Structures are given as C-alpha cells and as structure tokens.
C-alpha cells in the first residue's frame, strides 16, 4: 500500500471517528429531554442545589448546560440517562437536587422529573 493511500485512509478513519465521538443523542431522546427542560423552566418551581434555592429559569439553564456537556461526551442515550446523570445530584457536591412547587412538599428532582417523563411518554 502506498504511503499516500495509507495517509488518506487514516484521515478518513479519523474524520469518521470524530463524527462518532460527538454524536448527538437519538432524536426521540432530544425531544424528551427538551420537553423536560421546558417543563422545568415553565414550572415556576424552586430548585435546591448546593445549599441554595434557584428559580426555574436558572435551574433549566444549569440542567441544559449539564445535558450539553454530557451529550458531547456521549453519556446521554435516553431521557432517563439525562435525569440520572444531569438532573439528580450535584456533580460538585454530590447533594441531591430538590424541587418545591407553590410552597408544597419538597421532592427529589429525580422523582419529579420521572413522573413528568412518564406522563409525556403516554402521549408521545
């Protein structure tokens, strides 16, 4: 095999691997995660993270950043992965995220998001 052909094959293989390395989650997963992120932002609930309460817009922004980071690392294959890896606990402190809506009971974000995801899936 000539050196030129070998270099070309290595270049093509590298380009193909680069595309695989930064693949986005499947479209149905992106739809479900974007629904959940919109649900968070539109909820008007408060979100507890690392010792402080945040409004729903700040929570959505934080979770979207975590989702994008993990998706770029190919760590999100399902909406359940998103909840478990991005929306359940702080990567910084290890403390669970909590949600409080309209002065009601505090729930873990995992429980709250899984309930909404189950409702969404019944209509999808």
C-alpha positions as CSV (number, residue, x, y, z in Angstrom):
1,X,0.0,0.0,0.0
2,X,1.4,3.4,-0.9
3,X,2.1,5.9,1.8
4,X,-0.3,8.4,0.2
5,X,-3.1,5.8,0.2
6,X,-2.4,4.9,3.8
7,X,-2.4,8.6,4.9
8,X,-5.7,9.1,3.1
9,X,-7.2,6.1,4.8
10,X,-6.0,7.3,8.2
11,X,-7.5,10.7,7.6
12,X,-10.9,9.3,6.5
13,X,-10.9,7.0,9.5
14,X,-10.1,9.9,11.8
15,X,-12.9,12.0,10.4
16,X,-15.4,9.2,10.8
17,X,-14.3,8.6,14.4
18,X,-14.6,12.3,15.2
19,X,-18.2,12.3,14.0
20,X,-19.0,9.3,16.1
21,X,-17.2,10.8,19.1
22,X,-19.6,13.9,19.0
23,X,-22.8,12.2,18.0
24,X,-26.0,13.7,19.5
25,X,-28.4,11.5,21.4
26,X,-31.2,10.0,19.2
27,X,-33.9,12.4,18.1
28,X,-36.6,10.9,20.4
29,X,-34.2,11.4,23.4
30,X,-33.5,15.0,22.3
31,X,-37.3,15.6,22.1
32,X,-37.9,14.1,25.6
33,X,-35.0,16.0,27.2
34,X,-36.0,19.3,25.6
35,X,-39.6,18.7,26.8
36,X,-38.3,18.1,30.4
37,X,-36.1,21.2,30.2
38,X,-39.1,23.3,29.0
39,X,-41.2,21.7,31.8
40,X,-38.6,22.8,34.4
41,X,-38.4,26.3,33.1
42,X,-42.2,26.7,32.8
43,X,-43.0,25.1,36.2
44,X,-42.4,28.2,38.3
45,X,-41.0,25.8,41.0
46,X,-37.9,26.4,43.1
47,X,-34.9,24.2,42.8
48,X,-32.4,23.4,45.6
49,X,-28.8,22.9,44.5
50,X,-25.7,23.1,46.6
51,X,-27.3,24.8,49.6
52,X,-29.3,27.4,47.7
53,X,-32.8,27.7,46.1
54,X,-33.0,28.8,42.5
55,X,-35.8,29.8,40.2
56,X,-37.0,27.6,37.4
57,X,-35.2,29.6,34.7
58,X,-31.8,29.3,36.5
59,X,-32.5,25.6,37.1
60,X,-33.3,25.0,33.4
61,X,-30.2,26.8,32.3
62,X,-28.0,24.8,34.7
63,X,-29.5,21.5,33.6
64,X,-29.2,22.4,29.9
65,X,-25.5,23.1,30.4
66,X,-25.0,19.7,32.1
67,X,-27.0,18.0,29.4
68,X,-25.0,19.6,26.6
69,X,-21.7,18.7,28.4
70,X,-22.8,15.0,28.9
71,X,-24.2,14.7,25.4
72,X,-20.9,15.9,23.9
73,X,-19.3,13.1,25.9
74,X,-21.8,10.5,24.6
75,X,-23.1,10.0,28.1
76,X,-26.8,10.5,27.3
77,X,-28.6,7.7,25.4
78,X,-32.0,8.0,27.0
79,X,-34.1,10.7,28.8
80,X,-33.6,8.5,31.9
81,X,-29.9,9.0,31.5
82,X,-30.4,12.7,31.4
83,X,-32.3,12.6,34.7
84,X,-29.8,10.2,36.4
85,X,-26.6,11.9,35.2
86,X,-27.6,15.5,34.9
87,X,-30.7,16.3,36.9
88,X,-30.5,14.2,40.1
89,X,-27.4,15.3,42.0
90,X,-24.8,18.0,42.0
91,X,-21.6,16.9,40.3
92,X,-19.8,19.3,42.5
93,X,-21.1,18.4,46.0
94,X,-22.9,15.1,45.4
95,X,-26.0,16.5,47.1
96,X,-29.4,15.6,45.5
97,X,-31.3,18.3,43.7
98,X,-34.7,19.1,45.2
99,X,-37.9,20.7,43.9
100,X,-40.5,22.7,45.7
101,X,-43.6,24.0,43.9
102,X,-46.1,26.5,45.2
103,X,-44.9,26.1,48.8
104,X,-45.8,22.4,48.7
105,X,-43.8,19.4,49.7
106,X,-40.2,19.1,48.6
107,X,-39.5,16.3,46.2
108,X,-36.2,15.0,44.7
109,X,-35.7,16.3,41.2
110,X,-35.4,12.7,40.1
111,X,-38.8,11.7,41.4
112,X,-40.4,14.9,40.0
113,X,-38.9,14.6,36.5
114,X,-39.5,10.8,36.2
115,X,-43.2,11.5,37.0
116,X,-43.4,14.1,34.2
117,X,-41.4,11.9,31.8
118,X,-43.9,9.1,32.4
119,X,-46.8,11.4,31.6
120,X,-45.1,12.7,28.5
121,X,-44.4,9.2,27.2
122,X,-48.1,8.2,27.5
123,X,-48.8,10.9,24.9
124,X,-45.8,10.5,22.7
